Amino acid sequence: MSKRKTTSARPQASRSAAAPAPTPASLVRLGRLDEDQVGGSHYRDMDVTPWQFLESALTPDEMRGYLKAEVIVYLARERQKGGREDMRKAAHTLAKLLEVTAAED
């Protein structure tokens, strides 16, 4: 019986030598969700990040709804757009939701 090679339908992403990104759970513990970003530094480089602005402009319930919607968007599009990076963005946003609702525990 001969062995057949199987190939993955998706190309493997190249791995960089950089340290792995912190996990959303570790960021919640460190209180660093606003400092770290999945997928670039464009928000981190701003004086006021969108999350910081939204937290000051929205009610707690509005912020909660916004974060839930963002998680849904990232997960809904992950196969068509960002793949695993969108999953990491969803996890990061979910961690932010846990952070902003922590007082409810």
Kinemage of the C-alpha trace (Angstrom):
@kinemage 1
@onewidth
@group {chain A} dominant
@subgroup {mainchain}
@vectorlist {calphas} color= white
{ca met a 1} P 0.000 0.000 0.000
{ca ser a 2} L 1.493 3.326 -1.025
{ca lys a 3} L 1.305 6.414 1.086
{ca arg a 4} L -0.257 9.459 -0.511
{ca lys a 5} L 0.781 12.951 0.354
{ca thr a 6} L -2.017 15.154 1.498
{ca thr a 7} L -1.884 18.893 1.294
{ca ser a 8} L -3.787 21.389 3.309
{ca ala a 9} L -6.416 23.470 1.520
{ca arg a 10} L -5.030 26.550 3.224
{ca pro a 11} L -1.457 27.718 2.860
{ca gln a 12} L 0.523 27.701 6.060
{ca ala a 13} L 1.279 31.138 7.448
{ca ser a 14} L 4.921 31.869 7.889
{ca arg a 15} L 6.054 32.200 11.461
{ca ser a 16} L 8.160 35.152 12.417
{ca ala a 17} L 10.969 35.036 14.931
{ca ala a 18} L 9.210 37.659 17.073
{ca ala a 19} L 7.838 36.715 20.461
{ca pro a 20} L 4.233 35.491 20.404
{ca ala a 21} L 1.564 38.072 21.037
{ca pro a 22} L 0.130 38.105 24.561
{ca thr a 23} L -3.135 36.255 24.921
{ca pro a 24} L -6.326 38.217 25.652
{ca ala a 25} L -6.659 36.467 29.013
{ca ser a 26} L -3.169 37.582 30.042
{ca leu a 27} L -3.959 41.134 28.966
{ca val a 28} L -7.073 41.206 31.153
{ca arg a 29} L -4.998 40.105 34.136
{ca leu a 30} L -2.414 42.786 33.374
{ca gly a 31} L -4.975 45.494 32.607
{ca arg a 32} L -3.282 46.097 29.245
{ca leu a 33} L -6.089 45.632 26.737
{ca asp a 34} L -5.964 49.273 25.635
{ca glu a 35} L -2.176 49.147 25.205
{ca asp a 36} L -1.961 46.041 23.028
{ca gln a 37} L -3.508 45.485 19.648
{ca val a 38} L -4.023 42.524 17.360
{ca gly a 39} L -3.041 43.211 13.758
{ca gly a 40} L -0.824 46.267 13.749
{ca ser a 41} L -0.177 49.395 15.752
{ca his a 42} L -2.425 51.948 14.059
{ca tyr a 43} L -4.682 52.344 17.122
{ca arg a 44} L -1.876 52.064 19.639
{ca asp a 45} L -0.088 54.972 17.952
{ca met a 46} L -3.050 57.326 18.547
{ca asp a 47} L -3.200 59.711 21.501
{ca val a 48} L -6.722 58.430 22.253
{ca thr a 49} L -7.676 54.991 20.982
{ca pro a 50} L -11.165 54.303 19.641
{ca trp a 51} L -11.913 52.138 22.702
{ca gln a 52} L -10.854 54.937 25.047
{ca phe a 53} L -13.008 57.437 23.189
{ca leu a 54} L -15.999 55.103 23.079
{ca glu a 55} L -15.723 54.346 26.797
{ca ser a 56} L -15.952 58.071 27.506
{ca ala a 57} L -18.757 58.742 24.987
{ca leu a 58} L -21.032 55.720 25.470
{ca thr a 59} L -23.039 54.501 28.415
{ca pro a 60} L -21.871 51.203 29.939
{ca asp a 61} L -24.749 49.383 28.228
{ca glu a 62} L -23.900 50.965 24.869
{ca met a 63} L -20.233 49.988 25.242
{ca arg a 64} L -21.263 46.455 26.127
{ca gly a 65} L -23.442 46.263 23.002
{ca tyr a 66} L -20.704 47.700 20.806
{ca leu a 67} L -18.144 45.160 22.023
{ca lys a 68} L -20.568 42.255 21.566
{ca ala a 69} L -21.277 43.402 18.008
{ca glu a 70} L -17.559 43.641 17.225
{ca val a 71} L -16.979 40.081 18.458
{ca ile a 72} L -19.796 38.867 16.192
{ca val a 73} L -18.383 40.785 13.194
{ca tyr a 74} L -14.877 39.346 13.607
{ca leu a 75} L -16.177 35.798 13.955
{ca ala a 76} L -18.650 36.125 11.078
{ca arg a 77} L -15.984 37.289 8.620
{ca glu a 78} L -13.015 35.163 9.664
{ca arg a 79} L -13.208 32.707 6.756
{ca gln a 80} L -13.704 35.413 4.129
{ca lys a 81} L -11.297 38.035 5.413
{ca gly a 82} L -8.879 37.755 8.305
{ca gly a 83} L -8.741 34.075 9.243
{ca arg a 84} L -7.051 33.352 12.554
{ca glu a 85} L -6.163 37.020 13.011
{ca asp a 86} L -9.889 37.830 13.093
{ca met a 87} L -10.320 35.092 15.701
{ca arg a 88} L -7.590 36.743 17.779
{ca lys a 89} L -9.298 40.127 17.319
{ca ala a 90} L -12.586 38.589 18.489
{ca ala a 91} L -10.833 37.116 21.543
{ca his a 92} L -9.172 40.472 22.301
{ca thr a 93} L -12.514 42.281 22.017
{ca leu a 94} L -14.222 39.657 24.176
{ca ala a 95} L -11.487 40.158 26.775
{ca lys a 96} L -12.258 43.900 26.671
{ca leu a 97} L -15.939 43.082 27.255
{ca leu a 98} L -14.918 41.010 30.288
{ca glu a 99} L -12.850 43.941 31.512
{ca val a 100} L -15.609 46.535 31.169
{ca thr a 101} L -18.162 44.256 32.836
{ca ala a 102} L -15.861 43.068 35.652
{ca ala a 103} L -17.713 45.176 38.236
{ca glu a 104} L -20.793 43.003 37.639
{ca asp a 105} L -19.065 39.953 39.153
